[in-house]
Amino acid sequence: MSKTAIIIDTDPGQDDAVAILTALGSAQLEVVGISVVAGNVPLELTAKNARIICEWAGRPEVPVYAGCERPLLRPLVTAEHVHGKTGLDGVPLHEPAMPLQQEHAVDFIIRTLREREAGSVTLCMLGPLTNLAMAIVRAPDIVGRIREIVLMGGAYFEGGNITPSAEFNIYVDPDAAATVLACGAAITMLPLDVTHKATASPARIGLLRALPNRAGNLAADIMTTLERFDVQRYGANGAPLHDPTVIAYVLQPGLFSGRKVYVAVEQNSELTLGATPVDWWGVTGKAANVNYLTTVDSDGFFRLLADNLSTLP
């Protein structure tokens, strides 16, 4: 069986780490490279963290590329209040031995999409969409070569998690998000409406803790740290595990359901900046631009994570 080629664009970030480990543990995926962006923490740390995660997985050959250090038009907003000063609080870190690639992440995305067969590369977007938006603006020809953009971002029915109306990844760079959603490529969106149903309950964390390897326990430690932060917000069922839903969807889309709708991004309002209004009932008459997911088989999702993490050191 041929592997699905993916680029992971990310801002690690604790749940990003679990997503990357899951992808690196999958026999179904070819991780062509990892591009990093400023988001949860500044670029210097996301670039370091991505390499640490690759080394945890025993995959130092996976190239990591540093990208944009700030949003397209706005100052950077970070999330150390969730992920800690390092971005990976709660687990032991080390100085990565593998090098950071010299090529800029935006150039890497453009080059890969041009060199690879058209329609063969899926873009797994786990953070702000700055790198991809820059690539689209600089090289519009790549849009027709993308197999699918699968992104964690946005919120509608659940409200926001960084403001009352906005989800963090979109809020950090709403201008980039608007560019990506308008580009015309096939897009699947995993918003808070679905990730809030993928909660790391004690039993689900225990499933990963029981794995006889380091990666399973690292993932369990990360989820435990997130649970401590979010326990007052989300209650006893545990914290949502946002970014790994992207990898799970690529691997097993049948775990999810939703509908094709038109989604916009608010770029101007001070009150609702970064909000992603969803035309759920088709009242605007605008063509659907997103496959918007709202349900997930949560137990199946965590079994999938465990299966893929189990293959790692």
Secondary structure, 3 states (H helix, E strand, C coil): CCCEEEEEEECCCHHHHHHHHHHHCCCCEEEEEEEECCCCCCHHHHHHHHHHHHHHCCCCCCCEEECCCCCCCCCCCCCHHHHCCCCCCCCCCCCCCCCCCCCCHHHHHHHHHHHCCCCCEEEEECCCCHHHHHHHHHCHHHHHHEEEEEEECCCCCCCCCCCCCCCHHHHHCHHHHHHHHCCCCCEEEECHHHHCCCECCHHHHHHHHCCCCHHHHHHHHHHHHHHHHHHHHHCCCCCECCCHHHHHHHHCHHHEEEEEEEECCCCCCCCCCCCCCEECCCCCCCCCCEEEEEEECHHHHHHHHHHHHCCCC
